[in-house]
Amino acid sequence: MDPVRRLKISVVILLLLLTMGTGGYMLIEGWRLLDALYMTVITLATIGFKEVHDLTDQGKLFTMVLIVFGVSTLGYLVSSVAQLMFEGQIQRIIGRKKVEKRIDALKDHYIICGFGRIGSMICRELAANQVPFVIVERNTDVVERIEDNRYLWMKGDATLDETLIRAGIQRATGLVSVVTSDSENVYITLTARGLNPDLHILARSGEEGTELKLKRAGANKVVSPYAIGGMRMAQSILRPNVVDFIEIATASEHLDLQMEEISIPHDSEFAGHTLVSTGFRKETGVIIVGIKKSHGHMVFNPNPQAAIDEGDTLIVLGDPASVDKLEELVKHRIEPGHSARRKQREAVHA
């Protein structure tokens, strides 16, 4: 049994014995509350002080029964405390409370269900990009690996409502279900979609036919590692240089080239204008390789006259500093005098 649970049970039993002993002496001997409580305490503690008052035969029998139960309970309590201290459970409990407070404070985070090979890679990338997340894992064998990386985590079954609620699913931006069982991924997706209809859910599919079930359950996107791995290996044979370029551009640790997506806010001063009029290329040096429209259509290699609307997502390629500069640029809000500045910009880039 969990040492903490043992300690809680023994404390409850001890309190019950104190209550029953005090009540018993008051009922059998007719003592006042303080005398009855004092007699109960010294009896359970087996200190051996003299009785408060002389006991009747019924009181002596009651005292013997109280001693038997009291010694057993105190022995159980002492062993529970010793186990907690010996195994370092007190420090672990305090540390766990701090972790739970940090999880409760999370907002717009991701919930990663499963910390296997795929889950650990996802967490590494999210941590590298400073994206907040919490791991839900029920396998105690991998807990040490999670703690070594200092990731936020909680133990539990992600198919259960209460587990995902504790992980802050109502406040989360998305959920990634990458447990090894396809059936569990379906259950997790169903549970998550029921708890948060606006959640973005990414699920892992291992077997053929599971993808459709996961999408029916509410997954926004389904990924099959085996299909992607097979495709990547085939492309490495057919188009090795293309694959090398993509790996360089999408690797989080690469410092010279980065492919990123940047969303256009609804109040951005660039919403409703063309690529050439924004001057993105001249001001930042990034290459716009695609525009994903707000309705889902993807425009590849957009021409200079391609329109940018609020809610669109730019797929850009450039060095990290230039990408960061563009991210800050698109955040500029519409301000008074915007029209005049826009006309001036368009004249410069015409």
N, C-alpha and C positions, 0 to 999 in steps of 0.2 A: 504494500500500500504506500502511496505517496506520503513522505514524512510530514508534510504540511497538513495533510488530511488527518493523519494520526494525531498530531498535536491538537488540532481543532476538536477532534472527538474526545480526547482525554480531558481537555479543559471544560467542555460541555458536561461531561460526566461528573467532574469534580464540583462544578457549580450545582448540579442536581443533588449531589450528596450533601453539600452544605445546606441547601434549602430543605431537603428531607430531614437531615439531622436536627436542624434548628426547630423545624416544625414538630418533629418527634418528641424532643425534650419538652417543648412547650405543652404538647398535648398529654404526654405521659406523666411528667413531673410537675406540670403547672408552673414552670419557671417563666421569668420575664424574657423578652427577646434577646437582650445583651448576654445574659447568663447562658441561655440556650446556644447562642451563636459561639460564645467563647468555649463552651464545653465541646461543641462539634469540632471546632478548629483544633483544639489540643488533642482530641481523640483521633482525628484523621492524621494529624502530624505525628502521632505516637510519641509525644513529648513525655508524658507520664506525670504531669502535674496533678495535684490533688483535685478531686472533684469539687465543683463549685458548691454543691450541696450533696448531702447523702442521697444515694440512689436507692430507689425501690427495686424489687426483684425484676419487675418489668423493665425498668430503666437499665439495669445491668445487662439483661438479655439484648436490649436494643443497642447498647454500647458495644457489645461483642460483635454483633452483626455489622455495625458501622465501621468497626476497626478492620474487619475482614475485607469489606468492599473498599475502604479507604486506602489500605496498604496496596491493594491490587491497582487501584486507579493511580496512585502516586508513582508506583513503579512503572506503569505504562507511560505516564507523563514524563518522568525523568528519562526514560529510554528514547522517547520521541525528541526531547530537547537535545539529548546527547547526539542522536543521529543527525539532527539538523546542523549542529555545530561541527560535527566530525566531517560531514560531507560538504561543508561550505554552503549549505542551503540558504543560510540567512543572507549572505552576500549576494547569492544568486537571486533571491527573492527581491532584495532591494534594487538590484540591477534590472530585474524584469519589470518592476514597477515603473522605473524611469523610462524603459523602452515603451511600455504601454502608454505612458503620458505623451511620448513623442509621436506614437501612432495616432493617438486621439487628436493631436494638433495638426495632422496632415490634412492638406486640402489640394485638390486638383492633382492628385497623385495617381500612380498606377499600382494595381494589385497583381503580383506575379504568383500564380498558383503552380507550385512545383519547382524544386531547385535541383533538377537533374542536369545533364550536360547542356541541353538547350536553355533551360532556365538560368543557369549560371552565366552563360554567354550573354543573354539578354540583360541580366542585372549588371554585368560588367560594362556593357555599352551605355545603359541608362546612367550608371554612376559616373562614367567618363564625361557624359554630357550634362551632369548635375540635374537630372530629372528625378524628382522624388518618387519613391516606390516603397512598398512593403511586401515581403514574401510570406506566403501562407504555405506551410509545409507540415505534414503529419509524421514524416519519417524521422525519428530521432537520430538515425545514423548520420544524417547530413547536417545536423544542427551545428556541429563543430566547424564544418567548412563555412557555413553562413557566418558564424560569429568571428571566424578568422578574418573575413572580409569586412567585418563591422557593418553589415547590412541590417536594416530594420526587418525583423521577422516575428512571426507568431506561429505557435503550434496549433493545428486544428485541421478539420476536414472541410475543404473548400466547397463541398457539395451542400453543406448545411447553411441555412440562413444566418444563424447566430454568428458563425465564423466570419462570414463576409461583412456582416454588420460591424463586428469588432474591428475589422480591417478598414472600416470607414468607406464602405462602398457607396453610400449616399453622397459623399463628398468627393469621390474619385472621378478622374477623367476617363480612365480606361482600365480594362482587366485583360490579362494575358493568361490563358489556360494552357499549360504545357506539361501536364501530368502524363504518365506513360500510357494510361488506359484511355482509349477513345470513348468508352461509355462514361467514364468519369468526366471527361472534357465536355460531353453533351450535358450531363447533369449540372456541372458547374456553370455552363453557359445559360441553361434554363433558369437556374437560381439567380444568377447575376442579372439577367435581363428582367426578371420579375421584380427584383429589388430596386433597379435603377434603369428605367426605360431609355434614358439618354446616354447611357454608358457605351463607350466604344469597346467592343469585345474582339480580341484576336485569339483564335483557337488553333491548336495543333491537331492535325489529322494524320493518323498512322496507316489506316487501312483504306482501300478503295471503297467508295460509297459513303464514307463517314462525312465527307465534306458537305453533302447535301443535308444530312441530318443536323450538322452543326449550324448551318445557315438557317434551317427551319427553327432551330432552338433559339436563334437570336444573334448569332455571331455576325459581326460586320465583315470580317475577313477570316479566311481559313487558309492555313499554310501547311503543306506537307513537306517535312524535312527531306524525306526520301526522294520525292519528285524534284525538289529544288537541287538536292545534291547530285542526282543523276543528270539533270539538265546542265548544272555547272561543270561537271566532269566532261560531258559531251562537248560543251562549248570550249572547254580548255583544249580539246583536241582540234576542233574545227576553227576556232577564232581565239587562239591563245593570247594575242596582244590586246584584243578587246576585253577579255576577262581580266588581264593584268591591270588595264586602265581602270575598270570599274572597281576592282579591289582597292586600288590606290585611292580613288576618289571617295570611296565610302568608308574607308578605315578611319576610326575616330582618333587614332594615334598619329596619323600622317599630318605633317606640319606644313607641307608645301601646296597641297591641293585638297579641296574639299567640295563635295557635292551636298547641297542643302536645299531645303524647301522653306520658303518664306511666304507667309500669308499676308494679304492686303487687308488691313482693318477697315471697318465701315466708315471711319472718320478720317482716313488717310487723304492727304491732298492729291495723291496720285491716282485715286480711284476715278474711273471714267475717262482716262487719257490713254494715249498710245505708248508703245515702248520707246519710240524715238523721241517723243515729247518729254518723257520722264528724264532722259539723259542718264539712265542707270549705268550704261556701259562706259560712258565717258567719265562719269563722276566716281565710279567705284572700280571699273575694270573687270567686273564679273561678266560671265557669259550666261544669257538666259537660254537654257536648252529646252524648256517646256513651260507651258502654262496650263494648270489644271483649273478649269472653270468651276464656279461655285455649284453648277448643276451636275458636275462629274465628268464632263467631256475633257479629254486631254489634247492640247495643241502642242505638237512636237515641232521643234525648230521654228518658232514663231517669227513672222516677218516684222520689220520695223513698225508697220502700221497696225499691228495686232493690238486690240484694245485690252486694257486692264480694268477690271471691275472689282468692286468691294466683294470680299469673300473668295476671290481667286487666290491660287497658290502658285508662286513662281518656283520653278525648279532651276537652280542656279549652280554654276561651276566657277570656282576661283580659289584664291588663297584665303585662309581663315580670316585675316584682317579685312580683306575686301568684302567678304560675306558679312562679317559683323557690321561693317560700315553701311552696307545695303539694308540690313535689318533695322538699324537705327534710322535710316533715311525714310523707309516706308512707314515708320511710326509717326511721322510729322502729321499733325492734324490740320484740318482746314481752319484757317485764321483769316481775319479781315485783311484785305489787300491781296488775297490769294489769286484772284483772277488776273490782276496786273502782273504779278510775279510769274504766273503760268504763261501768259502771253510772251513775256520776255524770254522765258526758258525755251518756248516753242520756236521763237525767232532765232535763237542761238543755235538750236539743233536742226533747223530746217535745211 
